[in-house]
């Protein structure tokens, strides 16, 4: 039976927003619907202390921002985006259109059609999340989306040059200096200067997450995202130093980020606890990471790997790292995770920034029923049908007549009768059907 040698000090974060957040977001969305650009500018000044002259950046402004970014940063952005692009292309190639003659004269098919437009929100705030541009915009473009409109905040009017560079190099067609609810709402409902989009993607704070929740249905979204999560599963072979490094690397996302160690080794558990205390002494983000570890960190000792796997699946963490001797056993056994990272040569931070898989992933146990953002999110898998044979149409028509009348759908039944009757004009064996029509 598992034992906890460190418990979380704060209960799991609620899955719904507070009343004040919901009310604020609803009010902003309603106001932007009513007053458009005027309201957007007012909220930009209120929340970001910045009122843009024109909401959309010009090509000259984009070029100037890119010119201010160090050359090495530009090269690193390009490399990371190529890694994301390569993996997204592999995903796209795995989705195939098809058409099959399922019976003589009856053709059924499937097509994967890109959505027409996507709005990508790239956060600023505590950290300028350049990688969010890679994950959202590059993936949408690989899927074939024609128009990607991106928004990123400029707090106090400071242009986030590196974010602008990442957004542009990722392939965005439009870039807006807007943050928070006003950005998400403007993209979703449209204003005088911003055309509405079909799908909203990208992370954000509690207000952005709530805005996406309220706008879902009017537009598609990627995920209902919460604080970043990590769970590391180890046996006695794990390196406590690396384990501690990786737990803190995700805890620094925010003071409400859960970081969990599940291990079959009590020794590893205690050594990781000591390592974390030591590493927090010189970690520049210790104030944030330390609060997350204090309030939401856990160390759980399982009796064996089978129990450890069960515990991991119950958490259904956004990120799961495996530090065991038999890595592929976990790949086979685990079922609930946003992304899996196998072995001590791999880390969640690779997935966050550079390796190529997508970092927009399910949180708050949502990995029980969904994966993360991928090319397929930007595609509509649709079907089509064609019946070329009168005989086949008549056969389906008779079947439809019986099936529909069993449900009291007489109109549907008559659609089938009419097809059988058309066949009866040419095919004598269906002559009786003409009387029913």
N, C-alpha and C positions, 0 to 999 in steps of 0.2 A: 504494500500500500504506500502511495506517495506521501512524502512529508515536505512541508515548506520550511526552509531555513531562512527565507526572507519573504515577508508578505507585503503586498501593496498597502499603502497607508490611506489611500483614497479609493472610494468605490469606482467601478468602471463608469466611464463617462456616459451620460445619457445619450440615447440615439436620436433624440429630438431636441430642437433648439429651445431656448428659453422663450417665455412669452414676450419679453422686451425685444429680443432679436427678431422674432417672427413679426411683431407689430411694426418695427422699424423698417424691415425689408418690404413688407406689404405696402407700407405708406410710400416708400421711395418708388417702387414699381408702378403703383397707381399714378403717382405724380408724373413720372416719365411718360406713361401712356398718354396723359392729358396734355402735358406741355412740351414734350419732346426735348430738343436741344437746349432750350432755356433751362429746363429742370436739370438736365445733365450737367450743365456748366455750374449751376448753383451748388449741386451736391459735390462736384469736384472741388470747388472752393471750400465747402464746409468740411469735407472729410480729408482731402489731400492738400489743402491750402494752395491750390493751383487752379487757375482758370485758363484753359488753352484758348488761343485766338481762333484757330481752326482745330477741330477735334482730330482730324486725320493728318498724319505726318506727310509732308511732301517728299518727293524723291531726293531733293536737295538736302532736306533735314535728315533723312535717313543716311545719305552718303556722309554728311558731316559727322553724325554720331559714330558711324563705323570708323571713320578716319581717326577718331579720338581713342579707339580701342587698341591696346598693344598688339603687335603683329602675332606674337606667340598665342595670345588669347584667341585671335581670329583663326589661327591654324588649329588650335585645340577644338574650337567650336566646329570647324569643318570636319575634323576627324571623328568627333563624337556623333555628328549628324550622319556621316557616311555609315557608321556602325549601325545606327538606328535604321537608316534607309535600307541597308542590306538585309537586316532581319525582317523588316516590314515587307520587303519584296518577296522574301521566302514565304511569309504568311499569305500574301496575295496570290502567289502561284499555287498555294494549296487549295484555293477556292476556285473551283472550276464550274463553268456553265455546261449544261448538258441538254440534250434532247433525245428522247427515246420513243420508238413506236411500241407502246405497251400492249397493244393488240392491233390486229389489222385495221388500218385506217384511223387509229387514235394516237395522236402525238402529244406528249407532255414534255415540258421543258422547264428549266430553271436558269435565271440570269442573276448576276450580282451587279447591281447598278449603284454607282456612287451617289451619295446625297449631293445636292446642288451647292450647298453653302454651309460653312462651319465657322463658328465663333470660338476662338482660342483665347482663354484668359491666362496671362503669364504674370504671376504675382511679383510684387516688389517687397515692401515691408522689411522684416528682419533680414531676409536673405533674398538677393536677386536670383530667382530660379531660372537660370539660363536653360537648364536641361528640360524644363517644361516646354520650351519652344521646340526642342528636338522631338520630344515624345508626342506632342499633339499635332504640330503643323507638318512635320516631315511625314508622319504616319498618314495623315489626311491626304497629303499630296500623292503619296504612293498609292493610296486607294483610288485616286482619280478625281478627287474633289476639285471642282473648277475654281471656286472662290473660297479663300480662307481669310477671314478678317480677325486680326489679333488686337488685343488691348492689354496695355500694361501701365501701371501707375507711374506718375512723376511727382512723388511727395515733395511739397514745398517748391515745386517747379523744377526740380533737378532731373534732367533727362538721363534715364538709365541707359547709357551708351552701349554697354555690353549686351543688355537685354534686347535693345533695338537691333544690334548686329545679329544676334542669334535668331531673332524673329525673321529678319529679312533673309538671311542665308538659308533658313529652313524653307522658305518659299511662300511666305505670307503675301497676299495680294493687297492687303490694306493694313495699316498700323495706326492705332488710335492711342493717344496718351490719356488713358482713363483707367481708374482703379475701382475696386470694390463693387458694391451693388449697382452703382450707376453704369459701370461698364457692362456688366452682365445683363442688366435690364435693357440697356440701349441696343445691345446686339440681338436680344431675344425679341423685343417688341418693335424695334425700328424707330427711327426719328427722321427729321427732315434731311439730315446729312449722313445717316447710317442706315443702310438697308438691313432688314431683319435676316437672321440666319435660320437654318433648319436644325442644327445641332450645336450645343454648347459643350465645350470640354475645357479641362484645366483645373488645377487645385486652387484653393483660396482659404481665407479665414472663415470663421463661423457665419459671417454675414453673406459672403459669397456662396457658401454651401447652402445656406437657407434660401437664397435667391434662386439657385438652381433647382432646389426642391419645389419651390412655389411655381416656377416656370415650366417644370417638367410636364409634358403633355402638350403644351403649346409649342415647345421645341423638344427635341431629344437631348439627353445629357449622357455623359460618360458614366459617372458613378456618384452615389451619395457618399462623399468622402469625409472621413474623420481624421483624427491625429495619426501620424505615422506610428506603425507598430513593428516590432521585431521580436521573434522568438528564436533562440538558438538551442538546438537539441544536441547533446553530446554524450559520449561514453567516457571511460576513464582515459582514453588516448588524447583527449582534447588539450590544447595549449591554453592555460588560464589567461595568459597575457593577451593573446589574440582574441579570446572570447570577450574579455573585458573591453578591449578596444572597440570591437564591433558592436557591443551593447551600447556603449556610450556614443558611438558614431550616429546611431539612430535616435538616442535620447536627446541629442542636441537639437533635433528638429523643433522641439517645443516642450514646455514644462508638463504637458499632458500626454506625452508620448510613452506608451507602455513598452518596457524592455524586459523580456522574460527569458530566464535560463531554465531549461528542463534537462536534467542530467541523470545518468545512472550512477554517478560517482559523487559521494558526499565530499570526498577530498577536493575534486574539481570545483564543486559548489563553493566551498569555503575559501579556496584560493582565488576564485573569481571575485568574491566579495572583497577580499583584501586588495586585489589588483585594482578594482574600481575605486576604492578609497584612495589608493596611491595615485592613480592617474588623474583623478579629479583635482589634485593639488596643483597641477600645471596645465590643465586643459583650458584654453582661452574661453570656451563656451561652458565652463563649469557651472555657472550660475543657472543656466537653462538645463543642461544635462543632469546636473546634480539634483535639481528639483524634480525632474522627470523620474530619475532613479529612486529618489527618496519616496515619492508619492505613488509611483506606478510600477516600480521595479519588483520583480519576483524571482526567487530561486527555488525550484522544486526538484526534489530528489525522487526519482522513480525507481521501482524495484528492478525493472529490466527494460529493454528497448520496446517490447510490446506495449508496456504501460506508458512509456514515454511517447510513443506514436499516438496512443489514444488521447493523452493529455494535449499533445500538439493539435490534433484534429479538433478537440473541443474548443481550443482557443481560436482556431481558424484564422491565424495571424496573417497580416498583410505580407510580411516577409518571414520566411523560415530558413534558417541556416542549419546545415548538418555537419557536425564535426565528430564523425564516428569512423570506425575502421572499415565498415561496409557501407559506403555512401549510397550505392545503388539499391540497397535494401530499403532505404527510406524513400527513394524515388518510386519504388514499387508499392510500398505499403501506405504512404500518406495520401490523403484525399482532399484535405481542406487547407489551402494556402493560396495567397495571391501570386507569389513567385517563390521558387525554391532555389537555394544556393548551396551547392554541394562541395564540401571540402574546404580546408583552410587556405587553399590558394584562391578561393573565391570569397567575395564579401558583398553585402547588400549595397554598399556604396558604389561598387561597379555598376550594379543595376540602376542605381539612382542617377548616375551621371554619364557613363561612357561605354558600357559593354554592348549595348544595342537592343536589349529587350526593353519593354515599356515599363516605366515606373509609375504610371497611373494605375493604382491597384486597389482592390476592395479592402475596406477596413471594417471594424466593429462587427466581426463575425460574418460579414457578407461573403467571404470566401467559401462559405457553405453552399452558396448557390450561384456564384458568378466568378468569372475570371476578370482580368484587368482590361485596360484599353488596348485595342489592337485594330488592325486594318479592317476587320469585319464590322467594327462599330460604325464605320463610315460608309458601309455598303448596305443596300437593301436587297435581301435575297428574295426575289419575286418569281412567280411561276407563270407559265402560259400554257394554253391548250388549243389544239386544233383537231377537229374531226373531219377527215377528208372522205370517208366512206359513208354513203347513205345507209348501208346495211348496219354499220357500227352505230351510226346515229340513231337508227330505229331501235336497235337493241338497248342502247342507253336510255332512250326515251321511254320505253316500256318499263324498264327498271326504275327510272325516276318517277313515273306515274304511281307505281306501287309504293315506293319508299316515301314519297311526299304525302300520299293520302294516309299513310300510317301515322303521320304527324299532323294531319288535318290542314296541310298546305295545298289547297286546291289550285291556287294560281301556279305554284311550282309544278304540280302534276300536269297541268294543261300545257306548260312549256314542253314537257316530255312528250305528251300526246301529239302536239303539233309536229314535232320532229319525226315521230313514227308515221304520222299521216303523210308528210312530204315523201317519205320513202315509199309509202304505199302506192303513190302515183306511178312509180317506176318498178317497184319490186312487189310482185303479187303476194308474196308470203306475208306482207305487212298490211294487206288490204283491210283486215278487220280493225286495225288501229285507226283507220281514217274515220270510222263511225264514232269512235270515242272523242276524237278531236272536234 
